[in-house]
Amino acid sequence: MISRRIFLKNGGLALVSLGFAPTFLARTVAAAESRRRVLITIFQRGAVDGLNMIVPFGERDYYAARPTLAIAKPGASKDAAIDLDGFFGLHPRLAPLKPLFDARQMAVVHACGSPDGTRSHFDAQDYMETATPGVKSTQDGWLNRYLHAREHQAATPFRAVALAPQLPRALQGLEPALAIGQIAQFGIRGGAAGDMVQSSFESQYAAAADSVLHSTGREAFDAVKMLKIANPAQYTAANGAEYPRSAFGDALRQIAQLVKADVGLEVAFAESGNWDHHVNEGAAVGQLGTRLDDLARGIAALVRDLGDRMQDVVVLTMSEFGRAVVENGNRGTDHGHGNAMMIIGGPIRGGKVYGRWPGLAPEQRYEGRDLSVTTDFRAVFSEVVRGHLGLTDTRTVFPGFAAQSTLGFV
């Protein structure tokens, strides 16, 4: 973490050299003095198999529908489901998350998803990121609308950051947000002549008038300066945390760095891909198991790394839709409907699987084939926004949606 004294000293030198009043620095110091609540969203792109992620081992029809893909009941083998509450269990590759559930720092919402029945990845992801299912004309994302509803003068350029190559739909809108593939590479890029380009840019920048370079451009450049001061190359995870050596693990490690650097982070976005397993999905081992192992080890490392900071942090996982109940002829699963979300963090009322379970008998399935949705995904989002982030009126964040009741996990 950057101490306030070092931050003032190093940040002041960096910004004074540019020849303008360090307004960004002042706001970032204010952010450091008042720790903010942070929401970290993780999008599992491709539609994760929620029935094998959070296993309904107490459901007889689950095993009838999946003769080769079902996860064994707890205690049946070393690769069996990990019991949560006598009915639901974790996929065995999610074992690193079990201590969080036991400590009541992790909750699950099952049979949740979109009221729109599309099985198109593109449409379903768009609907989830805009939080306007069935409406293709929405211009902004729900996270950006939250930022707009909570707009304040102390906001810094690091208020909303996606550790992704491009800005996701959820963060697009009126409020500024950053997409950073790698913190260490965030800056002015000029190929082999990068140093010369940046030096030239700084010279021009320092001499530019406000009428030429407006505040947004100035603060983006200030952000580059502050990330260099933070020196991401020397970051070491705390408490013995070990992130998986994957793009996802690296993204979570960098999010932890931004949280601990006290640069005003409020919303972070990361994504994990390759969840679309139509062929050879695998049960306890295989493609799904490999992806879940990466997911679980990444989240567990983030929680360990942040330590006491997790009291101010909530991690929310999501995926555009689930998979069909019955496995297909290629030992995979096709596009479905209902799914499962995980919510992790200090303020969460964890240790419980929330939501109404609809059952998996053929007559209980959506369109006779999928897990039915009994909880609108916007109910999960809005409860996090209200209960964790403290925005009491969420009507502008989730237009056209009014939750009838809260789930109670935060």
C-alpha positions in Angstrom: 0.0 0.0 0.0 1.2 3.5 -0.7 1.4 5.5 2.5 -0.1 9.0 2.5 3.3 10.6 3.1 5.0 8.8 0.3 2.0 9.3 -2.0 2.1 13.1 -1.4 5.9 13.3 -1.8 6.2 11.1 -5.0 2.9 12.1 -6.5 3.5 15.8 -5.9 6.9 15.6 -7.6 5.4 13.8 -10.6 2.6 16.2 -11.1 4.4 19.5 -10.3 6.9 18.6 -13.0 4.0 18.8 -15.4 3.3 22.4 -14.5 -0.3 22.3 -13.3 -2.3 22.1 -10.1 -2.5 18.5 -9.0 -6.3 18.2 -8.6 -6.2 14.5 -9.3 -3.6 14.0 -6.6 -5.7 15.8 -4.1 -8.7 13.6 -4.8 -6.6 10.4 -4.7 -5.2 11.4 -1.3 -8.7 12.0 -0.1 -9.6 8.5 -1.3 -6.7 7.0 0.6 -7.8 8.7 3.8 -11.3 7.3 3.5 -11.5 3.6 2.5 -14.3 3.0 0.1 -16.5 0.0 -0.4 -15.4 -1.9 -3.6 -17.4 -4.2 -5.9 -15.5 -6.7 -8.0 -17.5 -8.3 -10.7 -16.4 -11.4 -12.5 -18.1 -12.4 -15.8 -17.8 -16.1 -16.7 -18.2 -15.6 -20.5 -19.6 -18.6 -22.4 -22.4 -19.7 -20.0 -21.0 -21.8 -17.2 -22.7 -25.1 -16.3 -24.2 -23.9 -13.0 -25.7 -27.4 -12.3 -22.2 -28.8 -12.1 -20.7 -25.7 -10.5 -23.2 -25.7 -7.6 -24.4 -29.3 -7.6 -27.9 -30.2 -6.6 -26.9 -33.6 -5.4 -30.1 -34.0 -3.5 -32.1 -33.9 -6.7 -32.7 -37.4 -8.1 -33.5 -36.0 -11.6 -30.1 -34.4 -11.8 -28.5 -37.9 -11.9 -31.0 -39.3 -14.3 -30.3 -36.5 -16.8 -26.6 -36.7 -16.7 -25.3 -40.3 -16.7 -21.7 -39.4 -17.6 -21.5 -35.7 -16.5 -23.1 -35.7 -13.0 -20.9 -35.0 -10.0 -21.1 -37.8 -7.5 -22.8 -37.2 -4.1 -20.6 -36.1 -1.2 -18.6 -39.0 0.2 -19.1 -41.3 -2.8 -15.5 -40.8 -4.1 -12.5 -38.5 -3.9 -14.0 -36.5 -6.8 -17.4 -36.1 -5.2 -19.3 -32.9 -4.6 -18.4 -30.9 -1.5 -21.5 -30.7 0.8 -22.8 -27.2 1.5 -26.2 -27.8 3.1 -27.3 -31.3 2.6 -28.8 -30.6 -0.8 -26.3 -28.5 -2.7 -22.6 -29.0 -3.0 -19.6 -27.4 -4.7 -17.9 -28.9 -7.7 -14.7 -30.6 -6.2 -12.5 -28.1 -8.1 -14.1 -25.3 -6.1 -12.7 -26.7 -2.9 -10.6 -23.5 -2.2 -13.9 -21.7 -1.7 -15.4 -24.0 0.9 -13.6 -22.3 3.8 -15.2 -19.0 2.7 -18.7 -20.6 2.7 -18.0 -22.2 6.2 -16.9 -18.8 7.5 -20.1 -17.3 6.1 -18.2 -15.0 3.8 -19.7 -16.7 0.7 -23.3 -17.0 -0.4 -24.8 -18.7 -3.5 -27.9 -17.8 -5.4 -29.2 -20.7 -7.5 -31.8 -20.8 -10.2 -31.2 -17.2 -11.1 -30.9 -15.6 -14.5 -32.6 -13.5 -17.1 -36.4 -13.3 -17.6 -35.5 -13.2 -21.3 -35.2 -16.7 -22.8 -32.6 -16.0 -25.4 -29.9 -18.7 -25.9 -27.6 -16.3 -27.9 -24.4 -15.6 -26.1 -24.2 -12.1 -27.6 -27.7 -11.1 -26.7 -27.7 -12.7 -23.2 -24.3 -11.1 -22.3 -25.5 -7.7 -23.5 -28.8 -8.0 -21.5 -26.9 -8.9 -18.4 -24.3 -6.1 -18.7 -26.9 -3.5 -19.5 -29.4 -5.0 -16.9 -32.2 -4.5 -19.4 -33.1 -8.0 -20.5 -34.9 -8.1 -23.9 -34.0 -4.4 -24.7 -31.3 -4.1 -27.3 -31.3 -0.3 -27.5 -29.8 0.4 -24.1 -26.7 2.5 -24.5 -25.1 2.3 -21.1 -24.2 -0.5 -18.7 -25.6 -1.0 -15.2 -22.2 -0.5 -13.5 -21.8 2.9 -15.3 -25.3 3.9 -14.3 -24.5 3.1 -10.7 -21.4 5.3 -10.9 -23.5 8.1 -12.4 -26.1 7.8 -9.6 -23.3 8.1 -7.0 -21.2 10.7 -8.8 -19.1 12.7 -6.4 -16.3 15.2 -6.5 -13.8 12.9 -4.8 -13.8 10.5 -7.8 -10.5 9.6 -9.2 -9.5 8.2 -12.7 -9.3 4.8 -11.0 -12.9 4.8 -9.7 -13.9 2.2 -12.2 -11.4 -0.2 -13.8 -11.7 -3.2 -16.0 -8.7 -5.5 -16.2 -9.6 -6.4 -19.7 -8.3 -5.5 -23.2 -11.4 -3.4 -23.9 -14.1 -1.7 -21.8 -17.0 -4.1 -21.1 -20.6 -3.1 -21.8 -21.3 -3.0 -18.1 -18.9 0.0 -17.7 -19.8 1.9 -20.8 -21.8 5.1 -20.4 -21.5 8.7 -19.2 -19.1 8.1 -16.4 -15.3 7.7 -17.1 -14.0 4.2 -16.7 -10.6 2.6 -17.6 -9.8 -0.6 -19.4 -6.3 -1.8 -18.5 -4.9 -5.0 -19.9 -1.8 -4.9 -17.8 -1.1 -2.2 -15.2 2.6 -2.2 -16.0 1.8 -1.5 -19.6 -0.7 1.3 -18.9 0.7 4.4 -20.5 1.6 6.2 -23.7 2.6 3.5 -26.3 5.0 4.2 -29.1 6.5 0.8 -30.0 10.3 0.7 -29.9 10.4 4.5 -29.6 8.1 4.5 -26.6 10.4 6.4 -24.3 11.0 9.1 -26.9 7.2 9.4 -27.7 6.3 9.7 -24.0 9.0 12.3 -23.4 7.8 14.3 -26.3 4.3 14.0 -25.2 5.1 15.2 -21.7 6.8 18.2 -23.1 3.9 19.1 -25.2 1.5 18.3 -22.4 3.2 20.5 -19.9 3.0 23.5 -22.3 -0.6 22.9 -23.4 -3.4 25.2 -22.3 -6.6 24.1 -20.7 -8.5 25.0 -23.8 -6.5 22.5 -25.8 -6.3 19.6 -23.3 -9.5 19.3 -21.3 -9.7 17.7 -17.8 -10.4 14.2 -19.0 -7.3 14.1 -21.0 -5.2 15.6 -18.2 -6.4 13.1 -15.7 -5.8 10.1 -17.9 -2.2 11.2 -18.2 -2.1 11.8 -14.4 -3.3 8.2 -14.0 -0.3 7.0 -16.0 2.0 8.8 -13.7 0.4 7.4 -10.6 0.6 3.8 -11.8 4.3 4.3 -12.5 4.8 5.5 -8.9 2.9 2.5 -7.6 5.5 0.3 -9.5 3.3 -2.7 -10.2 6.4 -4.8 -11.2 7.4 -4.9 -7.5 4.0 -5.9 -6.1 4.0 -8.9 -3.8 0.8 -10.6 -2.7 0.2 -10.6 1.1 -0.5 -13.5 3.5 1.1 -16.1 1.3 -1.6 -15.7 -1.4 -0.7 -17.5 -4.6 -2.6 -16.5 -7.7 -2.9 -19.0 -10.6 -0.6 -18.3 -13.5 -3.3 -17.4 -15.9 -4.8 -14.3 -17.4 -7.7 -14.5 -14.9 -5.3 -14.9 -11.9 -3.2 -12.0 -13.2 -6.3 -9.8 -13.5 -7.3 -10.5 -9.9 -3.8 -9.9 -8.6 -3.8 -6.5 -10.3 -7.2 -5.6 -8.8 -5.9 -6.5 -5.4 -3.0 -4.1 -6.0 -5.4 -1.3 -7.0 -7.5 -1.9 -3.9 -4.5 -1.7 -1.6 -2.9 1.2 -3.4 -5.8 3.4 -2.2 -6.3 5.2 -5.5 -10.0 5.5 -5.2 -11.2 2.2 -6.8 -14.9 1.6 -6.4 -15.8 -0.9 -9.2 -13.5 -3.5 -10.8 -14.4 -5.8 -13.6 -12.6 -9.1 -14.6 -13.6 -11.8 -16.9 -13.0 -15.5 -17.3 -13.7 -17.2 -20.6 -14.1 -20.6 -22.3 -17.2 -21.8 -20.4 -19.1 -23.0 -23.5 -18.7 -26.7 -23.3 -20.9 -28.5 -25.9 -18.4 -31.3 -26.3 -16.5 -33.4 -23.7 -17.3 -31.0 -20.8 -16.1 -33.5 -18.2 -17.5 -34.1 -14.8 -15.1 -33.8 -11.8 -12.2 -33.6 -14.2 -12.0 -32.2 -17.7 -12.6 -28.8 -19.4 -15.1 -27.6 -16.8 -13.0 -28.8 -13.9 -10.0 -27.0 -15.3 -11.9 -23.7 -15.6 -13.4 -24.0 -12.1 -10.0 -24.7 -10.7 -8.6 -21.5 -12.1 -11.7 -19.5 -10.9 -11.6 -20.9 -7.4 -7.8 -20.5 -6.9 -8.0 -16.9 -8.3 -10.8 -15.8 -6.0 -9.3 -17.6 -2.9 -6.0 -15.9 -3.6 -7.7 -12.5 -3.9 -9.4 -12.9 -0.6 -6.2 -14.0 1.2 -4.2 -11.2 -0.4 -6.7 -8.5 0.6 -7.0 -9.8 4.2 -8.9 -7.4 6.4 -9.7 -5.3 3.3 -12.3 -7.9 2.4 -14.5 -6.2 5.0 -15.0 -3.5 2.4 -15.1 -5.7 -0.7 -17.7 -7.8 -2.4 -17.0 -10.2 -5.3 -19.9 -11.1 -7.5 -19.8 -13.8 -10.2 -22.1 -14.0 -13.2 -22.6 -15.8 -16.5 -25.0 -15.0 -19.3 -27.1 -18.2 -18.9 -26.8 -21.8 -17.7 -26.7 -25.1 -19.6 -29.4 -27.6 -20.5 -30.3 -30.1 -17.7 -29.8 -33.2 -19.9 -26.3 -33.9 -21.3 -26.1 -34.1 -25.1 -24.7 -36.9 -27.3 -21.2 -35.4 -27.3 -20.9 -35.6 -23.5 -21.3 -31.9 -23.2 -24.2 -29.5 -22.5 -26.1 -27.1 -24.7 -27.3 -23.6 -24.0 -29.8 -23.4 -21.1 -31.5 -20.9 -18.9 -31.2 -20.8 -15.1 -27.8 -20.6 -13.5 -25.9 -19.9 -10.2 -24.1 -16.8 -8.9 -21.6 -16.6 -6.1 -21.3 -13.5 -3.8 -18.2 -13.3 -1.6 -17.0 -10.7 0.9 -16.9 -9.6 4.5 -20.4 -8.0 4.7 -22.1 -11.0 3.1 -24.5 -13.2 5.1 -22.9 -16.3 3.7 -23.0 -19.9 4.5 -26.3 -20.3 2.7 -27.7 -21.1 -0.8 -30.4 -18.5 -1.6 -33.2 -18.5 -4.0 -36.2 -20.9 -4.6 -35.2 -24.2 -6.1 -37.7 -25.1 -8.9 -36.7 -28.8 -9.3 -35.4 -30.7 -12.3 -38.2 -33.0 -13.2 -39.2 -32.6 -16.9 -42.4 -30.8 -16.0 -40.5 -28.4 -13.8 -38.0 -27.4 -16.4 -38.1 -24.2 -18.5 -39.5 -25.1 -21.9 -39.1 -28.7 -20.8 -35.3 -28.7 -21.0 -33.6 -26.1 -18.7 -33.3 -25.1 -15.1 -36.1 -22.5 -14.5 -35.3 -19.0 -13.3 -36.9 -18.2 -10.0 -34.6 -15.2 -9.2 -34.1 -12.4 -11.7 -30.4 -11.6 -11.9 -31.2 -7.9 -11.4 -32.5 -8.8 -7.9 -29.0 -10.0 -7.1 -27.3 -7.0 -8.6 -29.7 -4.5 -6.9 -29.2 -6.2 -3.5 -25.4 -5.7 -3.8 -25.8 -2.1 -4.9 -28.2 -1.3 -2.1 -26.8 -3.4 0.7 -23.1 -3.2 0.0 -22.5 0.0 -2.0 -25.2 1.9 -0.1 -27.3 3.3 -3.0 -30.9 3.2 -1.6 -32.7 4.2 -4.8 -31.7 1.9 -7.6 -34.4 2.8 -10.1 -32.1 4.6 -12.4 -29.6 1.8 -12.2 -32.1 -0.9 -13.1 -34.8 0.9 -15.1 -38.1 -1.0 -15.3 -37.2 -3.4 -12.5 -38.6 -3.3 -9.0 -37.6 -6.2 -6.7 -40.6 -7.4 -4.8 -38.4 -8.5 -1.8 -34.8 -8.9 -0.9 -33.0 -12.2 -0.9 -31.2 -11.2 2.4 -27.6 -12.1 1.6 -26.3 -8.6 2.4 
